[in-house]
């Protein structure tokens, strides 16, 4: 396969948008973008969060469109995937919903080319570099009329860089927080994660209402504090919220 030169990563708008979504940066796709930037720096990368800002006119001006799926935004995911395919883009789904429903999605949506299940940093980078789908872990794809599921391997969060927030404008997220919490003592909050996966999911298969899946992994203290210090120094954050704190059960 040929190497691709551009990728746009999109978080589609949900049907029901909570206040927290509007001030939480999309760490998942930021992590993908950061990993790609580090390992394939010549590729043009766009990151768009439709929960916060409307999609720009160039949202589909890329060879690959990666779409983050959740239950609450799935209908919008399909709309965007169709538009992307009309623009002759390679359409790749990721996220919690697509991970759980990968086979069904590919059976019924011919405008979706492949689905990254679980951790996507390495898989997306290998897609961009033209690696054969059959050789990419964490990928579900079509081979003719067959749907094939490759081996799923969790990524060690200590082996990848922490999300680069420069792909987005954090000031938009700070503004949203202040809008919904005008009396808060904090003015420049943001999020991070100190762990991935869920111990409860490993033990029992997880909760029926939750999309947190995969082997439980933690970030080492040195890396954890390096990110917090970076966020404070670079963006003057005054509050940091761990998005994965509920993984411990």
Secondary structure by P-SEA (a helix, b strand, c coil): cccccbbbbbbccccccccccccccaaaaaaaaaaaaaacccbbbbbbcccccccccccccccbbbbbbccccaaaaaaaaaaaaaaccbbbbbcaaaaacaaaaaacccccccccccccaaaaaaaaacccccccccbbbbcccbbbbcbbbbcccccccccccccccaaaaaaaaaaacccccccccccccccccccccccccccccccccccbbbbcaaaaaaaaaaaaaaccccccccccccccc
